[in-house]
Amino acid sequence: MKIKDDFVLKKIAGSYVVVPVRTRAVDFSGIIKLTETGAFLWKLLEKGADREELISSLLSEYEVDEATAAADVDRFVDKLREADLLG
């Protein structure tokens, strides 16, 4: 999985936001705000991480059990797919 090139993550005033660039800046209306955990996963997806890598990274970075990490990853990825942010 990989984030589409037309979106970048920015930290603005302590908040993480996804900003559309290039042609997406015209087509995409709205703003996407991410939590710190969402931004963590986003950065991994920019590098092409798969589901297992995302879960493993969450487990090593945060104090969370595997079932919760897997559910959180699946929910996050589903939301990105719905918004057409994954390539």
C-alpha positions, 0 to 999 in steps of 0.5 A: 500500500502506498499514499498517492503522490498528490497528498502530503502530510504537514504539521501545522500549529501542532496538528497533522493535516493532509494537504492535496498538491498538484492536480488534487489541489483543484479536485479535492475539497476539504481537509484531513486532520490526523492524530499523532498515531494516524500521522505515524501510520501515514509516514509508513504508508508513504514508504509503501508499508503493508498491513503487517508492517503497519501492525508491527510498527504500532506494536513497537511504538505504542503500548497496544495489544495486537488485536487493537493494533490490527483493528486500528490499522484496518480502520485507518486504511479503510478510511484512506481508501474511502477518501481515495488516498491510497494508490 
